Amino acid sequence: MIDAHLALYRPGRQDAVLTPDVGRDMIEAYRAATAALQAEFGSAGFMITFAVNWQPDHDAIGEPDSIADAGCAVHIFGRRAGEMISPVRAMTLQRSRRRPPAPDPKLGDRLRPLLADPPATVIVEPPPGELCDGCAGSVLTDQERWRGGGVRVIRPRRVLIDPHVLVLPVRHVASLRDLEPDEVTSLSARLVESLRQFRLGSGSTGLSGFANDGVAARQETPHVHLHVYGRSVGEPVNPYQRLAAYLPPGAQRPV
Ligand SMILES: [Zn+2]
């Protein structure tokens, strides 16, 4: 249902920590993909989704189709003013009820050169505000659960389900595009640790999550943060279903 949609993936274990080389590749690929989506579709912001040891079932709500054999997979959705439907809205439909966008046989031919040689100037406008919730001292005193490698894991102020954490770099960085490769590696290490904690605390077998990049993607805090939910086949609540329940008809919830 979303035309501006690309995915980054590589084979391998989903719960392996990304090496610095892979972290560098992932961030370079993200920069190229977002530049290509901006050039092709006018995307001004981006939503990413990701999962570790988690494959949604055939009728899942809130998650993109899985990619066969993908170990680490990150879906990237371009957001723009006037879009037909937001990815959050599109994915509140069960997967079996979603309709793909009309095929565009030339799309691949247009995207390939953009991905190979991405435009240098990409504007992703961060949320306004001088006071950053991600840098506030209260994050350390009230919310932080642990940290490592320049990345902290915190409890959100608005807990959607249990387990739910936010994972964010300690350094102030507004856009996913501006992450350093070692921060990508450290983010992945904290995700693997979060899954271990979720297993112990809630019996989760996997996790999934998302992040918003730029005001056009409804990013609220000008500091990169990943929303991370523990998942299991027998879970009482699908977090995306609960997220969707916050949405009045026709409106987008800022997430
Ligand atoms: Zn900050």
Boltz pocket constraint, residues with backbone or C-beta under 6 A from the ligand:
constraints:
  - pocket:
      binder: B
      contacts: [[A, 132], [A, 133], [A, 134], [A, 135], [A, 170], [A, 171], [A, 172], [A, 173], [A, 222], [A, 223]]
      max_distance: 6.0
